Amino acid sequence: MPRNPSSTREIPVTNDTPRHIAIIMDGNGRWAKKRFLPRVAGHKHGVEAVRAVIKACIEREVGYLTLFAFSSENWRRPEEEVKFLMQLFLGALEQEVTKLNENNICFKVIGDLSRFDPKIIEFIRQGEKLTANNTRLIFTVAANYGGRWDIMQAIRKMLTQLRDLDENFEEEDLSQFFSMSYAPEPDLFIRTGGECRISNFCFGN
């Protein structure tokens, strides 16, 4: 099989509506600072913005929405801020997953969850199970996610599950093990804080 010279799996059909929108959620602290509010107020406002984005995606029939909500680099933030973010995440899971299910939205979380509180992991798994068969929108949250982490975990899975591979394996052999192999590549990428960098947010799909 010849190697695919392109870094993308396929050339997407041009459409007025993106199939997959990926958003890096940042700038919440700066938003709060400009309004003389504590940083936590900015994070709370970010949750409200997520609700608005989901609603807009449904109205425009976007198929996939992915939010880079907490990167592996975010653990370096002050301890109190990280603690608040975890509480905010847990609260959002408790309050929003039922609403997602009622609106036929499939909820997924990608990333290394090993550092999260067991209660958060439990809510994530319950939400994923509850909404697994929903089809209106595939809503993915990237939590403690990083592109380099995704590559490494995909390689480990490939080597474990495809034991007869040799050193001449193809892209297709690896691509099925990336966290978002179920989704098309993002065709609209937004960073809410306005900076022009992806901060280790990349998909191998």
C-alpha positions as CSV (number, residue, x, y, z in Angstrom):
1,M,0.0,0.0,0.0
2,P,1.5,3.4,-1.0
3,R,2.0,5.9,1.8
4,N,-0.3,8.9,1.9
5,P,1.8,12.0,1.2
6,S,-0.8,14.3,2.8
7,S,-1.0,15.0,6.5
8,T,-4.8,14.9,6.2
9,R,-6.8,11.8,5.7
10,E,-9.1,13.3,3.1
11,I,-9.8,16.6,1.3
12,P,-13.0,17.9,2.9
13,V,-15.9,19.0,0.8
14,T,-16.2,22.8,0.9
15,N,-19.4,23.8,2.7
16,D,-20.9,26.9,4.3
17,T,-21.1,25.0,7.6
18,P,-18.0,23.4,9.1
19,R,-18.3,19.7,9.9
20,H,-16.0,19.9,12.9
21,I,-15.2,23.0,14.9
22,A,-12.3,22.8,17.4
23,I,-11.9,25.5,20.1
24,I,-9.1,26.3,22.5
25,M,-10.8,27.9,25.5
26,D,-8.4,30.5,26.8
27,G,-8.4,34.2,27.7
28,N,-10.9,33.8,30.6
29,G,-8.5,35.3,33.1
30,R,-7.7,38.2,30.8
31,W,-11.4,38.8,30.2
32,A,-12.0,39.0,34.0
33,K,-9.0,41.2,34.5
34,K,-10.2,43.8,32.0
35,R,-13.5,44.0,34.0
36,F,-11.7,44.2,37.3
37,L,-13.1,40.8,38.3
38,P,-11.2,37.8,39.8
39,R,-9.9,35.2,37.4
40,V,-12.5,32.6,38.6
41,A,-15.3,34.9,37.3
42,G,-13.7,34.5,33.9
43,H,-13.8,30.7,34.1
44,K,-17.5,30.8,35.2
45,H,-18.2,33.0,32.2
46,G,-16.4,30.4,30.0
47,V,-19.0,27.8,31.0
48,E,-21.8,30.1,29.9
49,A,-20.0,30.6,26.6
50,V,-19.8,26.9,26.0
51,R,-23.6,26.7,26.3
52,A,-24.0,29.4,23.7
53,V,-21.5,27.6,21.3
54,I,-23.3,24.3,21.7
55,K,-26.6,26.0,20.9
56,A,-25.1,27.7,17.8
57,C,-23.7,24.4,16.6
58,I,-27.1,22.7,16.9
59,E,-28.8,25.5,15.0
60,R,-26.3,25.4,12.2
61,E,-26.2,21.6,12.1
62,V,-22.5,21.3,12.9
63,G,-21.6,17.6,13.3
64,Y,-18.7,17.8,15.7
65,L,-17.6,20.3,18.4
66,T,-14.3,19.8,20.3
67,L,-13.3,22.0,23.2
68,F,-9.7,22.1,24.5
69,A,-10.8,22.9,28.0
70,F,-7.8,21.8,30.1
71,S,-4.4,21.1,28.7
72,S,-1.7,19.0,30.3
73,E,0.2,22.3,30.7
74,N,-2.6,23.8,32.9
75,W,-1.5,21.8,35.9
76,R,1.3,24.4,36.2
77,R,-1.2,27.1,37.2
78,P,-1.6,28.2,40.9
79,E,-3.0,25.4,43.0
80,E,-6.1,27.3,44.0
81,E,-6.9,28.1,40.4
82,V,-6.5,24.4,39.4
83,K,-8.7,23.4,42.4
84,F,-11.4,25.8,41.3
85,L,-11.2,24.6,37.7
86,M,-11.7,21.0,38.9
87,Q,-14.7,22.0,41.0
88,L,-16.1,23.9,38.0
89,F,-15.7,20.9,35.7
90,L,-17.4,18.6,38.2
91,G,-20.3,21.1,38.6
92,A,-20.7,21.3,34.9
93,L,-20.8,17.5,34.6
94,E,-23.4,17.3,37.3
95,Q,-25.6,20.0,35.7
96,E,-25.2,19.7,32.0
97,V,-24.9,16.1,30.9
98,T,-28.6,15.4,31.4
99,K,-29.4,18.5,29.2
100,L,-27.0,17.2,26.6
101,N,-28.8,13.9,26.5
102,E,-32.2,15.6,26.3
103,N,-30.9,17.4,23.2
104,N,-29.6,14.2,21.5
105,I,-25.9,15.3,22.0
106,C,-23.2,12.7,22.3
107,F,-20.7,13.6,25.1
108,K,-17.1,12.4,25.0
109,V,-13.9,13.2,26.9
110,I,-10.4,12.6,25.6
111,G,-7.1,12.9,27.5
112,D,-5.2,11.4,30.3
113,L,-7.8,11.2,33.1
114,S,-5.4,9.6,35.6
115,R,-4.8,12.8,37.5
116,F,-8.4,13.7,38.0
117,D,-10.5,13.0,41.1
118,P,-12.3,9.6,40.9
119,K,-15.6,11.4,41.3
120,I,-14.9,13.4,38.2
121,I,-13.9,10.3,36.2
122,E,-17.1,8.5,37.4
123,F,-19.3,11.4,36.2
124,I,-17.4,11.4,32.8
125,R,-18.0,7.7,32.3
126,Q,-21.6,8.0,33.3
127,G,-22.2,10.9,30.9
128,E,-20.5,9.1,28.0
129,K,-22.5,6.0,28.6
130,L,-25.8,7.9,28.9
131,T,-25.3,9.8,25.6
132,A,-23.4,7.2,23.6
133,N,-26.2,6.7,21.1
134,N,-27.0,10.3,20.5
135,T,-26.5,11.7,17.0
136,R,-27.4,15.4,16.8
137,L,-23.9,16.6,17.7
138,I,-20.7,14.9,18.9
139,F,-19.4,17.1,21.7
140,T,-15.9,16.3,22.8
141,V,-14.0,17.8,25.8
142,A,-10.2,17.5,25.7
143,A,-9.2,17.4,29.4
144,N,-5.6,16.9,30.4
145,Y,-5.0,16.4,26.7
146,G,-2.0,17.1,24.6
147,G,-1.1,16.2,21.1
148,R,2.2,14.5,22.1
149,W,0.4,12.5,24.7
150,D,-2.1,11.4,22.1
151,I,0.7,10.2,19.7
152,M,2.4,8.2,22.5
153,Q,-0.8,6.5,23.7
154,A,-1.8,5.6,20.1
155,I,1.6,4.0,19.5
156,R,1.3,2.0,22.7
157,K,-2.1,0.7,21.8
158,M,-1.0,-0.1,18.2
159,L,2.0,-2.1,19.5
160,T,-0.2,-3.9,22.0
161,Q,-3.1,-4.7,19.7
162,L,-1.3,-5.3,16.4
163,R,1.5,-7.5,17.5
164,D,2.3,-8.8,14.0
165,L,3.4,-5.3,12.7
166,D,6.9,-4.8,11.5
167,E,8.8,-1.5,11.2
168,N,7.1,-0.7,7.8
169,F,3.7,0.0,9.3
170,E,1.5,2.6,7.6
171,E,-0.3,5.7,8.8
172,E,-3.6,3.8,8.7
173,D,-2.2,1.3,11.2
174,L,-1.7,4.1,13.8
175,S,-4.5,6.5,13.0
176,Q,-7.2,4.1,14.3
177,F,-5.8,4.5,17.8
178,F,-5.8,8.3,18.1
179,S,-8.3,9.7,20.6
180,M,-10.5,11.2,18.0
181,S,-10.4,8.6,15.3
182,Y,-14.2,8.7,15.3
183,A,-14.3,12.3,14.0
184,P,-13.3,14.1,10.8
185,E,-10.4,16.5,11.1
186,P,-11.3,20.0,12.3
187,D,-12.0,22.4,9.5
188,L,-12.5,25.4,11.7
189,F,-10.0,26.1,14.5
190,I,-10.7,28.9,17.0
191,R,-8.6,30.2,19.9
192,T,-10.8,32.4,22.0
193,G,-8.0,34.4,23.6
194,G,-6.8,35.6,20.3
195,E,-3.3,34.1,20.4
196,C,-2.0,32.4,17.2
197,R,-0.6,29.1,18.6
198,I,-2.1,25.7,19.2
199,S,-0.5,24.9,22.6
200,N,0.1,21.1,22.0
201,F,-3.5,20.8,20.8
202,C,-3.4,18.6,17.7
203,F,-5.3,15.6,16.5
204,G,-3.8,12.6,14.8
205,N,-7.1,11.6,13.3
